[in-house]
């Protein structure tokens, strides 16, 4: 059974840093693209960052480029999101999502339950 | 970046109603369009992929159509468990995927 378990969220001051983790089970991270998607309180979904299954390429939304870094530890089957220079507008529930491709169409077929990041002084 | 615009932002409907939600892309995305349902306090759930293919386990009252820039999600007969927020997502650009702003379906 595929499971994604996020952790690492919390309250941080503006300008601070936080590292989110997503422990995956039931599949191997190296076989699938993975993404982080966030949702500000009462707002819609925003794709934040992604990493290819082979780990060779990473991608970021313009809103986080240069501040966030996606990575993974294959030995732990865990995905990370290092978030630096945090701003109030980064406050959101952060989901990790497993990518898949069906008939050449990419999609997210599994999501974690999310971890809440609050940026406030 | 490709922008996705959904309409309406919210709607009120009754059980048994036919409901249609539209999603428009700022440029052609072929059929690289997915639909998700999100209930309060839960993660999104995939309903439709590749514009019109039903994800396994999703009831057949859900259907999708469209290509290029204009897409629709239709619920043929709204059920109590369908009251939720629906999002479209484009996956045309490699790992730079954007969502629509969402459509909240509420009980009339």
Interface residues (C-beta under 8 A of the other chain):
Chain A: X33 X35 X44 X45 X46 X47 X50 X51 X52 X57 X59 X61 X62 X95 X102 X103 X104 X105 X106 X107 X108 X109 X111 X112 X113 X114
Chain B: X1 X31 X32 X34 X36 X38 X43 X44 X45 X46 X49 X50 X53 X55 X87 X89 X91 X94 X95 X96 X97 X98 X99 X100 X101 X102
